[in-house]
Amino acid sequence: MAEIILNVDVRENTGTGGARAARRSGAVPGILYGGGKAPVAISVNEKDFRKNLYTGKLLGHLITLKYGEETQPVIAKDVQFDPVTDRPLHFDLMRVDEHQTIKIEVPVHFINEDKCGAFRQGGSLEIVRHTVEISVAADHIPEDLVVDLAGHKLGDTIRFSDIKVPEGVTATITDRDFVIASIKTSSAAISAAHDEETIAEENAIAAAEAGADEVPASEQSDEGDTSEG
């Protein structure tokens, strides 16, 4: 079962006024929905919520909701933050069965950038998707999807099929092998390549001119040679 247990209270007052009242009392208001049941307004102690949130194992993970003696596996689907203070203002929990297949977005993580020669040549990573929606059992949600950049070259396009996904994980987009990222040739790389070509051409011309100035011994004139064989 989940590592995180979230102790919640049911809020009697709903709407904006009820949410504000919950915040004034030191709680974070939320909503519990899904599972074929009516939505329920809930709240969680803000200190406990922050503690669980900053572990990185709350949002997008299977957790256990506890209300009194009752427990329920849920997925934390969304958290809204104050844009100035970054204080959590509201959260959404979805009821699930822990073995139920669900759709959820997980982040994409890129590794081994230092082992990708394209970046040493001035290339840049252009990320198309920072997250990917997947279908997966609720108790096997991966932390992220990992893209290994080692060995990729300038101009490469990285697609979903290039990712080694865990067993039981499939993308919800099934009609195409969609793009995750690409390695673009930057203007700096183009300029550097142009400079290298120019230098190579100049060196070739200089070598050719130097060769033209040197007359082979076999072609030197016999003028001035009065010896008789």
Accessible surface in RSA format (square Angstrom, percent):
REM  Atomic radii and reference values for relative SASA: ProtOr
REM  Chains: A
REM  Algorithm: Lee & Richards
REM  Probe-radius: 1.40
REM  Slices: 20
REM RES _ NUM      All-atoms   Total-Side   Main-Chain    Non-polar    All polar
REM                ABS   REL    ABS   REL    ABS   REL    ABS   REL    ABS   REL
RES MET A   1   139.34  72.2  67.01  44.4  72.33 172.2  71.70  61.0  67.64  89.6
RES ALA A   2    21.30  19.6   0.00   0.0  21.30  48.4   8.34  11.7  12.96  34.3
RES GLU A   3   145.54  83.6 106.67  80.7  38.87  92.5  57.79 111.8  87.75  71.6
RES ILE A   4    14.77   8.4  11.65   8.7   3.12   7.5  14.38  10.4   0.39   1.1
RES ILE A   5    97.38  55.4  80.83  60.2  16.56  39.9  80.83  58.2  16.56  44.9
RES LEU A   6     0.44   0.2   0.18   0.1   0.26   0.7   0.44   0.3   0.00   0.0
RES ASN A   7    94.66  65.3  83.81  81.0  10.85  26.1  30.44  73.2  64.22  62.1
RES VAL A   8     8.19   5.4   1.27   1.1   6.93  16.7   2.05   1.8   6.14  16.7
RES ASP A   9    93.02  65.2  93.00  92.6   0.02   0.1  19.84  46.7  73.18  73.0
RES VAL A  10    66.84  44.0  46.86  42.4  19.98  48.1  46.86  40.7  19.98  54.2
RES ARG A  11    32.73  13.7  21.73  11.1  11.00  26.2  16.84  23.0  15.89   9.6
RES GLU A  12   167.63  96.2 133.37 100.9  34.26  81.6  53.44 103.4 114.19  93.2
RES ASN A  13   103.57  71.4  97.64  94.4   5.93  14.3  18.73  45.1  84.84  82.0
RES THR A  14    92.87  66.1  73.73  74.7  19.14  45.6  40.25  54.1  52.62  79.5
RES GLY A  15    52.39  64.6   0.00   N/A  52.39  64.6  41.79 114.7  10.59  23.7
RES THR A  16    91.08  64.8  77.89  79.0  13.18  31.4  45.61  61.3  45.46  68.7
RES GLY A  17    49.80  61.4   0.00   N/A  49.80  61.4  38.61 106.0  11.19  25.1
RES GLY A  18     5.72   7.1   0.00   N/A   5.72   7.1   0.84   2.3   4.88  10.9
RES ALA A  19    12.26  11.3  12.26  18.9   0.00   0.0  12.26  17.3   0.00   0.0
RES ARG A  20   141.35  59.4 139.73  71.2   1.63   3.9  30.91  42.3 110.44  66.9
RES ALA A  21    38.74  35.6  32.42  50.0   6.32  14.4  33.70  47.5   5.05  13.4
RES ALA A  22    10.02   9.2   3.22   5.0   6.80  15.5   9.52  13.4   0.49   1.3
RES ARG A  23    53.62  22.5  49.24  25.1   4.39  10.4  16.13  22.0  37.49  22.7
RES ARG A  24   186.50  78.3 147.38  75.1  39.12  93.1  80.95 110.6 105.54  64.0
RES SER A  25    90.21  76.2  48.76  65.1  41.45  95.5  51.03 108.7  39.17  54.9
RES GLY A  26    32.94  40.6   0.00   N/A  32.94  40.6  28.43  78.0   4.50  10.1
RES ALA A  27    13.55  12.5  13.04  20.1   0.52   1.2  13.04  18.4   0.52   1.4
RES VAL A  28     0.67   0.4   0.58   0.5   0.09   0.2   0.67   0.6   0.00   0.0
RES PRO A  29     0.00   0.0   0.00   0.0   0.00   0.0   0.00   0.0   0.00   0.0
RES GLY A  30     0.00   0.0   0.00   N/A   0.00   0.0   0.00   0.0   0.00   0.0
RES ILE A  31    48.64  27.7  48.64  36.2   0.00   0.0  48.64  35.0   0.00   0.0
RES LEU A  32    15.19   8.5  15.19  10.9   0.00   0.0  15.19  10.7   0.00   0.0
RES TYR A  33    69.95  32.7  69.95  39.8   0.00   0.0  56.07  42.1  13.89  17.1
RES GLY A  34    23.33  28.8   0.00   N/A  23.33  28.8  19.77  54.3   3.56   8.0
RES GLY A  35    56.07  69.1   0.00   N/A  56.07  69.1  28.06  77.0  28.00  62.7
RES GLY A  36    88.82 109.5   0.00   N/A  88.82 109.5  45.42 124.6  43.40  97.2
RES LYS A  37   134.03  65.4 115.14  70.6  18.88  45.0  77.69  69.9  56.34  60.0
RES ALA A  38    73.98  68.0  59.07  91.2  14.91  33.9  64.78  91.2   9.20  24.4
RES PRO A  39    90.10  65.7  70.57  64.3  19.54  71.0  70.57  58.3  19.54 121.4
RES VAL A  40    47.55  31.3  44.38  40.2   3.18   7.7  47.55  41.3   0.00   0.0
RES ALA A  41    10.30   9.5   3.94   6.1   6.37  14.5   3.94   5.5   6.37  16.9
RES ILE A  42     2.03   1.2   2.03   1.5   0.00   0.0   2.03   1.5   0.00   0.0
RES SER A  43     9.97   8.4   9.95  13.3   0.02   0.0   0.01   0.0   9.96  14.0
RES VAL A  44     2.64   1.7   1.50   1.4   1.14   2.7   2.64   2.3   0.00   0.0
RES ASN A  45    74.51  51.4  66.30  64.1   8.21  19.8  19.85  47.8  54.66  52.8
RES GLU A  46    22.68  13.0  22.68  17.2   0.00   0.0   9.51  18.4  13.17  10.8
RES LYS A  47   170.05  83.0 162.45  99.7   7.60  18.1 107.07  96.4  62.99  67.1
RES ASP A  48    74.78  52.4  73.76  73.4   1.02   2.4  15.25  35.9  59.52  59.4
RES PHE A  49     1.71   0.9   1.71   1.1   0.00   0.0   1.71   1.0   0.00   0.0
RES ARG A  50    71.80  30.1  71.80  36.6   0.00   0.0  26.94  36.8  44.86  27.2
RES LYS A  51   155.69  76.0 143.43  88.0  12.27  29.2  95.36  85.8  60.33  64.3
RES ASN A  52    26.15  18.0  26.15  25.3   0.00   0.0   0.00   0.0  26.15  25.3
RES LEU A  53    19.42  10.8  12.53   9.0   6.89  17.3  12.53   8.8   6.89  18.6
RES TYR A  54   133.89  62.5  99.38  56.5  34.52  89.8  97.67  73.4  36.22  44.7
RES THR A  55    77.24  54.9  46.14  46.8  31.09  74.1  55.24  74.2  21.99  33.2
RES GLY A  56    48.74  60.1   0.00   N/A  48.74  60.1  36.55 100.3  12.19  27.3
RES LYS A  57    80.54  39.3  78.66  48.3   1.88   4.5  49.42  44.5  31.12  33.2
RES LEU A  58     0.68   0.4   0.64   0.5   0.04   0.1   0.64   0.4   0.04   0.1
RES LEU A  59    81.46  45.4  69.57  49.8  11.88  29.9  69.57  48.9  11.88  32.0
RES GLY A  60    15.27  18.8   0.00   N/A  15.27  18.8  13.13  36.0   2.14   4.8
RES HIS A  61    30.80  16.8  30.63  21.3   0.17   0.4  30.80  31.7   0.00   0.0
RES LEU A  62    20.17  11.2   9.92   7.1  10.25  25.8   9.92   7.0  10.25  27.6
RES ILE A  63     0.63   0.4   0.63   0.5   0.00   0.0   0.63   0.5   0.00   0.0
RES THR A  64    10.91   7.8  10.91  11.1   0.00   0.0  10.33  13.9   0.58   0.9
RES LEU A  65     9.70   5.4   9.70   6.9   0.00   0.0   9.70   6.8   0.00   0.0
RES LYS A  66    75.50  36.8  74.66  45.8   0.84   2.0  17.45  15.7  58.04  61.8
RES TYR A  67   101.64  47.5 100.25  57.0   1.39   3.6  60.05  45.1  41.59  51.3
RES GLY A  68    56.15  69.2   0.00   N/A  56.15  69.2  41.01 112.6  15.14  33.9
RES GLU A  69   168.45  96.7 140.65 106.4  27.79  66.2  64.84 125.4 103.60  84.6
RES GLU A  70   124.75  71.6 119.31  90.3   5.44  12.9  45.17  87.4  79.58  65.0
RES THR A  71    87.98  62.6  60.11  60.9  27.86  66.4  27.38  36.8  60.59  91.6
RES GLN A  72    44.53  24.9  44.13  32.2   0.40   0.9  11.83  25.2  32.70  24.8
RES PRO A  73    27.23  19.8  27.20  24.8   0.03   0.1  27.20  22.5   0.03   0.2
RES VAL A  74     0.00   0.0   0.00   0.0   0.00   0.0   0.00   0.0   0.00   0.0
RES ILE A  75     0.00   0.0   0.00   0.0   0.00   0.0   0.00   0.0   0.00   0.0
RES ALA A  76     1.77   1.6   1.77   2.7   0.00   0.0   1.77   2.5   0.00   0.0
RES LYS A  77    73.41  35.8  48.61  29.8  24.80  59.0  28.95  26.1  44.47  47.4
RES ASP A  78    60.35  42.3  59.75  59.5   0.60   1.4  15.49  36.5  44.86  44.7
RES VAL A  79    12.85   8.5   0.45   0.4  12.40  29.9   0.49   0.4  12.35  33.5
RES GLN A  80    92.86  51.9  88.36  64.6   4.50  10.7  28.77  61.2  64.09  48.6
RES PHE A  81    75.74  37.9  56.16  34.8  19.58  50.9  56.16  34.1  19.58  56.0
RES ASP A  82    37.27  26.1  35.97  35.8   1.30   3.1   0.36   0.8  36.91  36.8
RES PRO A  83   130.74  95.3  87.61  79.9  43.14 156.8  99.33  82.0  31.41 195.2
RES VAL A  84   135.14  88.9 104.06  94.2  31.09  74.9 107.97  93.8  27.17  73.7
RES THR A  85    91.99  65.4  63.38  64.2  28.61  68.2  69.54  93.4  22.44  33.9
RES ASP A  86    87.13  61.0  86.12  85.7   1.01   2.4  28.40  66.8  58.73  58.6
RES ARG A  87    73.38  30.8  73.38  37.4   0.00   0.0  19.68  26.9  53.70  32.5
RES PRO A  88     0.70   0.5   0.00   0.0   0.70   2.6   0.00   0.0   0.70   4.4
RES LEU A  89    44.83  25.0  44.83  32.1   0.00   0.0  44.83  31.5   0.00   0.0
RES HIS A  90    38.59  21.1  38.59  26.8   0.00   0.0  25.07  25.8  13.52  15.7
RES PHE A  91     1.87   0.9   0.98   0.6   0.89   2.3   1.87   1.1   0.00   0.0
RES ASP A  92    30.90  21.6  30.88  30.7   0.02   0.1   0.75   1.8  30.14  30.1
RES LEU A  93     0.81   0.5   0.81   0.6   0.00   0.0   0.81   0.6   0.00   0.0
RES MET A  94    32.69  16.9  32.69  21.6   0.00   0.0   7.84   6.7  24.85  32.9
RES ARG A  95    19.12   8.0  15.78   8.0   3.34   8.0   4.26   5.8  14.86   9.0
RES VAL A  96     7.08   4.7   0.08   0.1   7.00  16.9   5.44   4.7   1.65   4.5
RES ASP A  97    82.76  58.0  76.81  76.4   5.95  14.1  29.30  69.0  53.46  53.3
RES GLU A  98    46.63  26.8  46.14  34.9   0.49   1.2   4.71   9.1  41.92  34.2
RES HIS A  99   125.81  68.8 109.53  76.1  16.27  41.6  78.66  81.1  47.15  54.9
RES GLN A 100    77.84  43.5  68.19  49.8   9.66  23.0  29.99  63.8  47.85  36.3
RES THR A 101    94.26  67.0  72.26  73.3  22.00  52.4  42.95  57.7  51.31  77.6
RES ILE A 102     7.99   4.5   2.40   1.8   5.58  13.5   7.99   5.8   0.00   0.0
RES LYS A 103   128.34  62.6 118.68  72.8   9.67  23.0  63.24  56.9  65.11  69.3
RES ILE A 104     7.49   4.3   6.26   4.7   1.22   3.0   7.49   5.4   0.00   0.0
RES GLU A 105   106.61  61.2  89.45  67.7  17.16  40.9  25.16  48.7  81.45  66.5
RES VAL A 106     4.12   2.7   3.95   3.6   0.17   0.4   4.12   3.6   0.00   0.0
RES PRO A 107    67.88  49.5  67.88  61.9   0.00   0.0  67.88  56.0   0.00   0.0
RES VAL A 108    17.00  11.2   0.00   0.0  17.00  41.0   0.00   0.0  17.00  46.1
RES HIS A 109    91.54  50.0  89.20  62.0   2.34   6.0  61.51  63.4  30.03  34.9
RES PHE A 110    37.73  18.9  18.11  11.2  19.62  51.1  18.13  11.0  19.60  56.1
RES ILE A 111    61.88  35.2  56.49  42.1   5.39  13.0  61.88  44.6   0.00   0.0
RES ASN A 112    43.43  30.0  33.75  32.6   9.69  23.3   1.46   3.5  41.97  40.6
RES GLU A 113    97.63  56.1  92.69  70.1   4.94  11.8  25.85  50.0  71.78  58.6
RES ASP A 114   113.78  79.7  87.26  86.9  26.52  62.7  53.24 125.3  60.55  60.4
RES LYS A 115   128.50  62.7 110.85  68.0  17.65  42.0  66.32  59.7  62.19  66.2
RES CYS A 116     0.53   0.4   0.00   0.0   0.53   1.2   0.00   0.0   0.53   0.6
RES GLY A 117    23.37  28.8   0.00   N/A  23.37  28.8  17.36  47.7   6.01  13.5
RES ALA A 118     2.73   2.5   0.00   0.0   2.73   6.2   0.72   1.0   2.01   5.3
RES PHE A 119    38.98  19.5  21.65  13.4  17.33  45.1  22.56  13.7  16.42  47.0
RES ARG A 120   177.11  74.4 137.71  70.2  39.40  93.8  80.48 110.0  96.63  58.6
RES GLN A 121   111.80  62.5  94.55  69.1  17.25  41.1  39.39  83.8  72.41  54.9
RES GLY A 122    28.14  34.7   0.00   N/A  28.14  34.7  23.37  64.1   4.77  10.7
RES GLY A 123    10.99  13.6   0.00   N/A  10.99  13.6   0.00   0.0  10.99  24.6
RES SER A 124    51.61  43.6  48.30  64.5   3.30   7.6  36.81  78.4  14.80  20.7
RES LEU A 125    44.69  24.9  17.90  12.8  26.79  67.3  17.96  12.6  26.73  71.9
RES GLU A 126    88.30  50.7  83.66  63.3   4.64  11.0  31.81  61.5  56.49  46.1
RES ILE A 127    58.28  33.2  34.28  25.5  24.00  57.8  34.28  24.7  24.00  65.1
RES VAL A 128    82.45  54.3  53.63  48.6  28.82  69.4  58.42  50.8  24.03  65.2
RES ARG A 129    69.53  29.2  65.55  33.4   3.98   9.5  12.03  16.4  57.50  34.9
RES HIS A 130   122.35  66.9 115.23  80.1   7.12  18.2  76.58  78.9  45.77  53.3
RES THR A 131    56.63  40.3  49.99  50.7   6.64  15.8  33.74  45.3  22.89  34.6
RES VAL A 132     3.91   2.6   2.37   2.1   1.53   3.7   3.91   3.4   0.00   0.0
RES GLU A 133    73.34  42.1  65.23  49.3   8.11  19.3  12.41  24.0  60.93  49.7
RES ILE A 134     0.00   0.0   0.00   0.0   0.00   0.0   0.00   0.0   0.00   0.0
RES SER A 135    23.32  19.7  22.32  29.8   0.99   2.3  11.40  24.3  11.92  16.7
RES VAL A 136     2.60   1.7   1.47   1.3   1.13   2.7   2.60   2.3   0.00   0.0
RES ALA A 137    29.15  26.8  25.93  40.0   3.22   7.3  25.93  36.5   3.22   8.5
RES ALA A 138     0.91   0.8   0.00   0.0   0.91   2.1   0.00   0.0   0.91   2.4
RES ASP A 139    49.06  34.4  21.96  21.9  27.10  64.1  15.18  35.7  33.88  33.8
RES HIS A 140   125.45  68.6 110.57  76.9  14.88  38.1  85.28  87.9  40.17  46.7
RES ILE A 141    23.69  13.5   3.33   2.5  20.35  49.1   3.35   2.4  20.33  55.2
RES PRO A 142    17.93  13.1   6.27   5.7  11.66  42.4  16.62  13.7   1.31   8.1
RES GLU A 143    94.21  54.1  81.54  61.7  12.67  30.2  52.23 101.0  41.98  34.3
RES ASP A 144    40.92  28.7  33.97  33.8   6.95  16.4   3.06   7.2  37.86  37.8
RES LEU A 145     1.84   1.0   0.39   0.3   1.45   3.6   1.84   1.3   0.00   0.0
RES VAL A 146    58.79  38.7  50.06  45.3   8.73  21.0  50.06  43.5   8.73  23.7
RES VAL A 147     2.68   1.8   2.34   2.1   0.34   0.8   2.68   2.3   0.00   0.0
RES ASP A 148    71.87  50.3  60.98  60.7  10.89  25.7  26.81  63.1  45.06  44.9
RES LEU A 149     0.21   0.1   0.21   0.2   0.00   0.0   0.21   0.1   0.00   0.0
RES ALA A 150    42.24  38.8  23.46  36.2  18.78  42.7  23.58  33.2  18.66  49.4
RES GLY A 151    62.04  76.5   0.00   N/A  62.04  76.5  41.34 113.5  20.70  46.4
RES HIS A 152    40.97  22.4  36.03  25.0   4.94  12.6  23.94  24.7  17.03  19.8
RES LYS A 153   138.82  67.7 136.34  83.7   2.48   5.9 100.27  90.3  38.55  41.1
RES LEU A 154    57.34  31.9  35.50  25.4  21.84  54.9  35.78  25.1  21.56  58.0
RES GLY A 155    57.50  70.9   0.00   N/A  57.50  70.9  32.73  89.8  24.77  55.5
RES ASP A 156    33.68  23.6  28.82  28.7   4.87  11.5  10.34  24.3  23.34  23.3
RES THR A 157    62.37  44.4  41.63  42.2  20.74  49.4  16.38  22.0  46.00  69.5
RES ILE A 158     0.11   0.1   0.11   0.1   0.00   0.0   0.11   0.1   0.00   0.0
RES ARG A 159    96.96  40.7  96.96  49.4   0.00   0.0  19.44  26.6  77.51  47.0
RES PHE A 160    31.42  15.7  30.84  19.1   0.58   1.5  30.84  18.7   0.58   1.7
RES SER A 161    81.87  69.2  47.53  63.4  34.34  79.1  44.70  95.2  37.17  52.1
RES ASP A 162    76.95  53.9  46.41  46.2  30.54  72.2  13.40  31.5  63.55  63.4
RES ILE A 163    11.10   6.3   0.36   0.3  10.74  25.9   1.20   0.9   9.89  26.8
RES LYS A 164   199.05  97.1 172.88 106.1  26.17  62.3 122.51 110.3  76.53  81.5
RES VAL A 165    49.15  32.3  27.50  24.9  21.65  52.2  27.72  24.1  21.43  58.1
RES PRO A 166    60.48  44.1  46.85  42.7  13.63  49.5  59.11  48.8   1.37   8.5
RES GLU A 167   178.79 102.6 144.83 109.6  33.95  80.8  68.14 131.8 110.64  90.3
RES GLY A 168    58.72  72.4   0.00   N/A  58.72  72.4  37.83 103.8  20.89  46.8
RES VAL A 169     7.79   5.1   0.40   0.4   7.39  17.8   0.40   0.3   7.39  20.0
RES THR A 170    80.87  57.5  78.32  79.4   2.54   6.1  67.83  91.1  13.04  19.7
RES ALA A 171    10.26   9.4   3.78   5.8   6.49  14.8   3.78   5.3   6.49  17.2
RES THR A 172    36.39  25.9   9.82  10.0  26.57  63.3  11.36  15.3  25.03  37.8
RES ILE A 173    50.86  28.9  41.08  30.6   9.78  23.6  45.33  32.6   5.53  15.0
RES THR A 174   123.88  88.1  86.38  87.6  37.50  89.4  60.96  81.9  62.91  95.1
RES ASP A 175   116.79  81.8  77.74  77.4  39.04  92.3  49.14 115.6  67.65  67.5
RES ARG A 176   133.12  55.9 113.06  57.6  20.06  47.8  65.62  89.7  67.50  40.9
RES ASP A 177    60.81  42.6  45.31  45.1  15.50  36.7  35.73  84.1  25.08  25.0
RES PHE A 178     7.97   4.0   4.65   2.9   3.32   8.6   7.97   4.8   0.00   0.0
RES VAL A 179    41.43  27.3  37.44  33.9   3.99   9.6  37.44  32.5   3.99  10.8
RES ILE A 180     0.00   0.0   0.00   0.0   0.00   0.0   0.00   0.0   0.00   0.0
RES ALA A 181     0.00   0.0   0.00   0.0   0.00   0.0   0.00   0.0   0.00   0.0
RES SER A 182    11.16   9.4  11.16  14.9   0.00   0.0   8.98  19.1   2.18   3.1
RES ILE A 183     0.72   0.4   0.00   0.0   0.72   1.7   0.00   0.0   0.72   2.0
RES LYS A 184    97.50  47.6  96.33  59.1   1.16   2.8  42.90  38.6  54.59  58.2
RES THR A 185    62.09  44.2  40.76  41.3  21.33  50.8  25.82  34.7  36.27  54.8
RES SER A 186    29.90  25.3  22.04  29.4   7.87  18.1  28.68  61.1   1.22   1.7
RES SER A 187    94.00  79.4  81.06 108.2  12.94  29.8  49.97 106.4  44.03  61.7
RES ALA A 188    68.82  63.3  56.31  86.9  12.52  28.5  64.60  91.0   4.22  11.2
RES ALA A 189     7.49   6.9   2.16   3.3   5.33  12.1   3.73   5.3   3.76   9.9
RES ILE A 190   103.13  58.7 100.20  74.6   2.93   7.1 102.51  73.8   0.62   1.7
RES SER A 191    60.47  51.1  54.42  72.6   6.05  13.9  31.10  66.2  29.37  41.1
RES ALA A 192    48.95  45.0  43.08  66.5   5.87  13.4  48.15  67.8   0.79   2.1
RES ALA A 193    48.68  44.8  45.00  69.4   3.68   8.4  47.90  67.5   0.78   2.1
RES HIS A 194   113.88  62.2 111.21  77.3   2.67   6.8  73.01  75.2  40.87  47.6
RES ASP A 195    72.83  51.0  71.55  71.2   1.28   3.0  19.99  47.0  52.84  52.7
RES GLU A 196   120.51  69.2 114.04  86.3   6.47  15.4  41.00  79.3  79.50  64.9
RES GLU A 197   108.14  62.1 103.81  78.5   4.34  10.3  37.90  73.3  70.24  57.3
RES THR A 198    47.66  33.9  46.90  47.5   0.76   1.8  41.29  55.5   6.38   9.6
RES ILE A 199    98.68  56.2  98.67  73.5   0.02   0.0  98.68  71.1   0.00   0.0
RES ALA A 200    60.36  55.5  49.57  76.5  10.79  24.6  55.23  77.8   5.14  13.6
RES GLU A 201   109.23  62.7 104.43  79.0   4.80  11.4  37.49  72.5  71.74  58.6
RES GLU A 202   103.84  59.6  98.03  74.2   5.81  13.8  38.61  74.7  65.23  53.3
RES ASN A 203    92.84  64.0  86.44  83.5   6.41  15.4  25.85  62.2  67.00  64.8
RES ALA A 204    62.39  57.4  48.45  74.8  13.95  31.7  57.22  80.6   5.18  13.7
RES ILE A 205   100.85  57.4  98.34  73.3   2.51   6.1 100.81  72.6   0.05   0.1
RES ALA A 206    57.00  52.4  50.28  77.6   6.72  15.3  52.80  74.4   4.20  11.1
RES ALA A 207    67.33  61.9  49.44  76.3  17.89  40.7  58.00  81.7   9.33  24.7
RES ALA A 208    68.37  62.9  49.16  75.9  19.22  43.7  61.11  86.1   7.27  19.3
RES GLU A 209   107.49  61.7 103.18  78.1   4.32  10.3  42.37  82.0  65.12  53.2
RES ALA A 210    54.93  50.5  47.26  72.9   7.67  17.4  53.34  75.1   1.59   4.2
RES GLY A 211    44.80  55.2   0.00   N/A  44.80  55.2  32.51  89.2  12.29  27.5
RES ALA A 212    83.27  76.6  47.39  73.1  35.89  81.6  59.70  84.1  23.58  62.5
RES ASP A 213   119.33  83.6  90.37  89.9  28.96  68.5  29.90  70.4  89.44  89.2
RES GLU A 214   130.93  75.2 117.48  88.9  13.45  32.0  44.16  85.4  86.77  70.8
RES VAL A 215    92.16  60.6  72.78  65.9  19.38  46.7  74.01  64.3  18.15  49.2
RES PRO A 216    72.99  53.2  59.93  54.6  13.06  47.5  72.65  60.0   0.34   2.1
RES ALA A 217    82.05  75.4  62.01  95.7  20.04  45.6  62.22  87.6  19.83  52.5
RES SER A 218   110.00  92.9  64.80  86.5  45.19 104.1  60.26 128.3  49.74  69.7
RES GLU A 219   123.09  70.7  94.07  71.2  29.02  69.1  35.57  68.8  87.52  71.5
RES GLN A 220   114.03  63.8  96.13  70.3  17.89  42.6  26.91  57.3  87.11  66.1
RES SER A 221    86.05  72.7  48.50  64.7  37.54  86.5  53.45 113.8  32.60  45.7
RES ASP A 222   118.93  83.3 106.69 106.2  12.24  28.9  34.02  80.1  84.90  84.7
RES GLU A 223   161.74  92.9 128.18  97.0  33.56  79.9  53.83 104.1 107.91  88.1
RES GLY A 224    78.23  96.5   0.00   N/A  78.23  96.5  40.23 110.4  38.00  85.1
RES ASP A 225    97.84  68.5  67.68  67.4  30.16  71.3  23.96  56.4  73.88  73.7
RES THR A 226   126.37  89.9 100.80 102.2  25.57  60.9  75.13 100.9  51.24  77.5
RES SER A 227    92.02  77.8  61.51  82.1  30.51  70.3  52.63 112.1  39.39  55.2
RES GLU A 228   169.37  97.2 134.16 101.5  35.21  83.8  52.74 102.0 116.63  95.2
RES GLY A 229   128.84 158.9   0.00   N/A 128.84 158.9  65.67 180.2  63.17 141.5
END  Absolute sums over single chains surface
CHAIN  1 A    14441.7      11167.3       3274.4       7704.8       6736.9
END  Absolute sums over all chains
TOTAL         14441.7      11167.3       3274.4       7704.8       6736.9
